[in-house]
Amino acid sequence: MEKEEMIDDELSSVNELKVIPMRHKDVEAKVKAGKVEEWFYTDIVKDHFFNPRNLLRSDDDLKKFAHDGYGSVGAAACGDKMDMWIKIDKENDKIIGCLFKTFGCGSAIASTSMLTVMITENGGMLIEQALKIKPQDIVKRLGDLPQRKFHCSVLGDKSLRQAINDYFRRTGQNDRIVIEGAQVVDMALKITDKDIEEAVLDGAHDFEAVQKKTKVGVHDKSCIPKVKELIEFYKQKYYGG
């Protein structure tokens, strides 16, 4: 196991309503004492993990929050569940409040913490601007993430989009709802464009690497040109090239 994975394992599995379990506190003590040999995360990332902004701390806090939209992605059983609640200034179409709760690694916690700051700072962000945020924008504000942890920034991004769609539904703005559906690209193995997207986010940046992860194109050779186009599209979308 690589050192960055070992460290990130130490920063994983937050309980539903706990900010930093004892295991996290042990790691924090090691970091402060200089006992961690190598740390692959910026000070900003560490700050947002150890002191997450807008993290839901209790059911009472959620009741007081009076949210206008809710989004959820992933599954707790898989270790990557993300829930998000947003509050909207309806007159100005701005996001003015946000809470999140997660089962996820340190990178996911830090990334989502930063995302909530981005969309609520300076009086709130226009919904249309929030929908334009890309995972690389979050990573830039964090000062970088290890490439193999880049996909962690997508959890918050996707839960935010779901929360915004939920707000649109609640307020009858159905024409503004954006649904990202999956399209089958490999007819033999029923591999979708979303499978290709996840492979790229997991560090596969060329066809050979994506095929190794997904087996796409092994039997259905006709899909290879389309898959290569999708790889380039997702590389541009998430990594800027």
N, C-alpha and C positions, 0 to 999 in steps of 0.2 A: 504493500500500500504506500502511495506517495505521501510525503510529509504534509502537503496541503490538505489531502484527504483526511489524514489523521487529526490534524488540527480542526478541520471543519466538523469531523465527527464529535469532537469535544464541544462544539458549539451547536449541537443538534437537539431536536426533540423537546422543544419548549412545551410545558403543560398548557392546558387550555387557558387557564387564568393566572399562570405564574409568569413573571417577567424573566427571572434568572434562577433556574433550579440550582441546587447545591453543586452539581457537577460543573455548572458554568462558573460558579463562584470560585471553585478550586482552580479552574483555568485562569480566571481573572487574577487570582493571587499569584499564579506562576508567571503570568505576563508581567505584572507589576514588579515581581522580584527578579525579572530578567532570566528566568529559568527555561524559557522556551527558546530552543536553539535557532529556529528560523520561523518567521511569520510572514505569510504571503499576502497579508491584508494591510491596507492603509490605515492610518490612525482614524480617519473618518469612518471607515467600515467598522472598526473595533468600537468606536464611540456609539455608533447607531445600533450595534449589537448589545453592548453592555448597558446602554441607556436608550432603548427604543422609544421613539416619539410616537404618540397616538396609538399605543398598544392598549387594547381593551383589557382592563384589569379586574372587572367584576360585572356581574349581571346588572347590578344597580346602575353602574356607569352607562350601560347600554340603554336602560330605561330612560335615564335622564337625557341621553343624547338626542332622542327623537329624530331618528334618521329618515331620509327621504328615498334612499335606495340601498339595496343590499346585493352583494355579489359573492359567489363562492366557487372555487375551483379546486380540483384535486380530491384526495381522500386521505383521512387520518391514518388508515391502515397501511397506506403506501408511504407515509411519512412526509407528505408534501401538501397538506391541506391549507388553504388560505381563505379566510372570510374577511369581507370588508363592508363597512357601512359609511355612507356619505350623507352630508347635510348640504342642501342647496339653497342659495339665495335666489329664489324664483324670479324676483323682479329683474335681477341683473344676469341671470343664467350663469351663476358662478358656484363653484364648489367651495364652501367656506368651513367645512368640518369633515373629519375623516377618522375612523377608528378601524383597527385591524386585529385579527387574532390568527395565529398560525401554528401548525405542526410543521416544522421545517428546520433546515440547517441555519447556521449563523449568517450565511450569505443571503438567504431568503429574508431573514428578519431584518438585516441591515438595509437591504434593497428596498423593502416595502416601507420601512421607517422613513427612508429618504424620499420615496415617492409621495408619502403623505405630507411631508414638509413642502415638497415642490408644488403640490396642488392647492395648498392652503395658505402659503406664505403671502405676504403683501396684500392682504385683504381677500385672498381667494383667486382661483384661476377660472377663466371662462371654460365651460364644458367643451366647446369645440377645440380649444387649445389643449385641454387635458387629453382628449382623444388622439391628439397628434404626438403625444409623448411616446418615445420608443425606449426599449430596454437600454440601449446604449446611452440615452440621455441620463438615465438613472445612474448607470455605471460611471459616466463622466463626472457627475456630481459627487460620487463616492471616491473619486480619485483612482478608479480602476478596480477590477476584480480578476482573480485568476480565470483564464479562458474557460477551463472546465467547469467553473462555477457561474458562468455568464447566464446560463439558463435559469438560475435561481431568481434573477431579476424579472423573469417573465410571469411568475406567479402573481405578484402584486399588480402588474400591468393588466393581466387577464381578469383578475377579480375586480379591478377598477372599471373595466369596460362592461362587465356584467352588472355592476352596481349602477352605472349610468343608464344602461338599457332598462334596468328595473325601474329607475326613476322615470324614464320616458313612458313606460307602460302605465305606471301609477297615475301619471298626469295626462294620459291620452295623447302623447306625442309619438304615436306609432310610426309616423313617417321618418322619425329621427333614429329609430332603432337600427343598429348595425349587427347583423348576424354573420359570424364567420363559420361557414359550413365546411365539411370535409368532402373532397372529391377523390374517387378511386382512380389511381394512375396506373397501377399494376393489376391487371385483371386476373392474373393467375393466382397471386397471393393476396389479393384484395388490400394492397398497400395504398394508403391515401396520401394526399398532399400534406396532411397534418403529421403523418409519420415521418415524412421527409423533413418537415419543419423541426420536429423534435430532435431528429438526428443531427441537423445543422446546429441547433442550440446546444447539443451535447458534445460539440467539437468536431463533427465530421464535415469538412469543408470542400471535399471533392467527391466525384462520383464513386470512386473505389472505396472511400471511407464510409459513405452512406450505404453502399451496397453491402459492405461487411456488417454493418449494424442492422440493416433491415431485410437483406436478401432481395431487394428490389431489382428487377431486371434479370434475375437469374433464369427464369422461365419465360417471362414476357419481354422479349428483346425490344419489341416495338415501343415500349414506354421509356426507353433510355434517353432519347432526346428531350422528352418532356421533363424527366427527372433532373437532367442537367440544367435545364432552364429554371426549375424550381430551386435548385441548390444556389444558383447565382442570385435569384430573387431574394431568398431568405438571408443570404450572406449580406446583400446590400441593405435589406430591411433592418437586420439586427446588428451588423458590424460595420456598416457603411462602406462595404467593398469587399 
